[in-house]
């Protein structure tokens, strides 16, 4: 399993499968199943029977196992394979897998795709908000002319006339004065967001566009036209499958953003509300405030309760 693994390096420092892509998760699982069957067969012939006995363990079926199996509700146990590589881990079912941002940025085929992943992860945008941004909404330098935020920020404005039919959920009043956007929902941006924006604009953004929207089609007969939210969802879905992360929903990054801000602020829902543009702090607490079961505070609270038991 080490020889065919994705991270294994041979004695000369190169991958075992020279000139080919490393085995992915599904291929490694198939190899583990074949190797387990080989050891079990050899054990039945008297070769190292102690090792063969170690492959007779069982596990409880998961919800996915029950869905796949015929009469899955009757399943009580399934064979386990200690050689099977660990899959992706999610802190919460509504959050992206651990390391999803890094893998999606690595798998991104364009600067636009890398920018979308970075802005969703660092800004907590809804996909409709991100696809509805105009270049005029971006104030990515300190001391912008709007005077409403000293640091780099964007203005999320609800527009009914966007050609890609993207809409911001919140309808804060906004206006244009002296060719400067003011009002709307103000969202701070990170240095990584600014970096990916300039990479996208200087390398891929078509110069002949006239609609002024931020995200555009990069290929095909509709090159230069505004990018629809459905297309952004499709890009993330395909990138997740290529990276073997499973189905990636753009709103999962908003859940992860809210939980990260809550953790960093000591559970301050007002800070999380303003950082992500939620309507109220109660919304953050009820919907996005997911507790990490490995959190030290969570573990300490359980330990204190358990120690009180006779």
N, C-alpha and C positions, 0 to 999 in steps of 0.2 A: 504494500500500500504506500510505503514511503517512496518507492521507485517511480510510481505513476502519479503521485500526488502533485497538486498544482504548485506547492511551495518548495518542493524538493529540488535540490541542486546536486548534480553528480560529482564524481571525484575531480573533474576538471573545471568545475564551476559553472557548467552549462546545464540547461534543462535536459532531462532524460529523453524526451521526445524532441529531437533536434529538428528545427524547421517547422514545427507544428505548434498549435495552441495547446496549453496544458489542459489536462482533463478537467471538466467542470464537475459540479456537484452531482448531477445525475449519473455521469459516467463513473465517478468514484463510488457511488452507491452500488452500481451494477458490479464493479470490480470487487467490492467488499462482499457482495452476495455470492459471487463465484468463488472467492477465496474461502469463505465460510463453508460452502458445499464441498470444496476440495478437502479441507481439514476434517470435516465430518466423515467423508468417504474414507480417507486414510485411517481415521480412528477406528472405523468399522472393520478395517483389514488388519488391525493390531498395531498400527504405526502411531505412536504417541497418543494412546487413548486418553491420557489425562488432559491434553489440550482439547481434544474433541469434546470432552465433557463440559468444558467451559463455554461452549457454544450452544448449550441447551437451555439458556436462560430465557425468561419470558418477561413481557411488559404489559401494562394496561393499554388498551386501544385508545387512541385520541379521537377527537371529533372528526378529523379528516379521514381516519381509518374507517369509522362507521359509515361515513358518507360514501366512500368508495366501494365498500363491501356489500354484497347481496345479503339482505337480512342483517344489516350491520348492527341493529339494535340488540341482536343476540350475542354479539362478540363479548367474550370475557377476558381473553388474553391473546397476545400475539408473540411470536418468537422475536427475540432481540439479537442484534449483531454488534458486538463490541468493536468490530473493525469499521463500522459505518462512520464516515466523517460527520461531525456536527454541522447542522444546517444553520440558517440565519436565525438570529435571536431578536425578538422585539420586546421592548420594555412594556408595551401595552398593545393590544390588538389594533388600536387605531393609530399607532405610531409607526414610522418607517423602521425597518430593521437597523440594528446597530451597524454603523459604518456605511449606511446607505448613501449618504452625501458623498463620501470619498469615492465609492465605487461608481456612482452615477456620473460624477464629474470626470472620472477616468474613462467611462464608457461613452461620454458625450461626443458626438461626431462633429460638433460645430461649437463655435464660441457662443452662439445664441443659446444652445442647449445647456452649456455650462453656466451661463448667466442665469437661466431660468431656475436651475437647481440651487444655485447660490442664493438667489433672491428669495426663493421659497423658504429655504432653511434659515437664513439670517434675518429676514424681514417679516416672516409670518404672514405673507400675503395670501389672500384668497386668489384662486386662479383667474376669476373674473376681474379682480382688481389689477392683477399683473398684466393681463392681456389688454386691459383697457387704458393703460398708461400712454400718455403722449410725451414726446420729447420735451415739450414746454412744462410738463409737470415735474421734471427732474431738476432739483436745485442741489447739485452735488458738490458745491464749493461753500466754504464757510463765509458767513456774512452775505447771504443771498439778498437780492433786491427786494424780495417780498417782506423781509424784516420780521417774519413770524417764527423763525428758528435760527439760532446762531450757527449750528453745525449743519453738515450735509443732510438733506432730507428730500422727500418727495411729497407731492400733493395728490391724494387720491380723490378724483372728482367723478361724480356720477354723471354720465353722458348717455342720453338716449339715442344719439345719432352716430355712435361708433359703427363703422362699416362692417366690423367683424361680430357685431351684436354682443360684445362683452359689456357687462354692467358691474359697477361697484355696488355692493350691497347697501352700504350706508349712503345717505343722501344729504351730506353736510353742504350748506350753501357755499358756493365759490364764485369767483369772478375773475376777469382779466382786466388789469389796469396797467397802462403803459407797457403793453406786451409782456406783462408778468402775471403769472397765475398766483392768486391769493385765495385763502380759504380751503375748503375741503377737509379731508382727514389727513393730518400731517404724520408721516412715518419716518423715523430716523433710519439711516442706512449705514452699513458697516464698511470698512476699508476694502474688504473682499468684494462686496457688491460693487463698489466704485471701480475696482480693478477689472472685474469681468465685464462691466458696462463699456469701459473704454476699449477693451479688447474687441468686443462685438462691434462697436460703432466704427472703429478705425479699420477693421479687417473685413467685415461681412456686410455691413449695412449699405443697401443700394443708395447711390447718390441721386438717382432720378425720382425718388419717392416724393409725393406731394401731400399725402394725407397726414403726415406728422406723427404717426403712431410709432411706438417703440419696437414692438415685436412684429416681424414681417416674415413672409415666405422667402426662402432662400433659393429654391430650385423650381424647375418646371415652368409651364406657361403662365402661372400666377405669381411668378417671382416679383417681390416687391409689394405685394398686397398684404393687408393686415393679417396677422396670425390669429386664428380662432382658438378659444379655450379648448374645444374638442381636439384640435391638433396638438396642443400642449399636453393634454392628458394622454393622447396616443404615443407621443414621444417618450413620456415617462414610463408608460406601460411597456413599450418595447425595450427601453434601456434597462428596466428592472428584470425583464426576462433574459436579456443578454447577459446581465451580471448575476443571474440566478438568485435574485433577491425576492422573487415572487412579484405579485401585482403591486405596483406603487401608485398610490392615490395622492395627488398633489395636496389635498387637505390634510394628509397625515403629517406633513411638515409643519402645519399650523398647530396641530396638537403638540408636536415635539417642541416647537418654539415656546408655546405657553408654559409647558412643564419646565423647560430650561430656565425661563425668566422667573418662574415661581421658586425654583430651587435656588437660584442665584440671589433673589431678593428676600429670602427667608420666609416665603409664603405670602408676600405682600401682593394681594390681588389688585390693588389700585395701580401699582407699578406695571403689572402684567396687562391690565386693561389699557393703559395709555400706550404701552409698547406695541401691542398688537391691534389697537383700534377696535376693541370690543365695546358694546353698548354699555355694559355695566360690569362692576367687579363680581357681582353674583353670577353672571354668565361664565366668567372665567373659573370661578370656584366650583360650579356645578357641572360644567361640561368638560373643561380642559384641565382641571386640577387632579391629574392622575398621580397616585402615590407609588413610588418605586419600592417594591417589596424588599429590595436590598439596601434601602436607605438606612444610614446609621440611626437616625431619629426613630424611624419606624421599628427597627430591630430593638432599640433600647426600650421603647414603649411596650413591646410585647414581652421583653424579658422582665420588665418591672411587674407586669401583670402575672406572668407565670411564677415569679418568685413568691408571690403572695398566696399561691395555691398550697394547700396542705399536702 
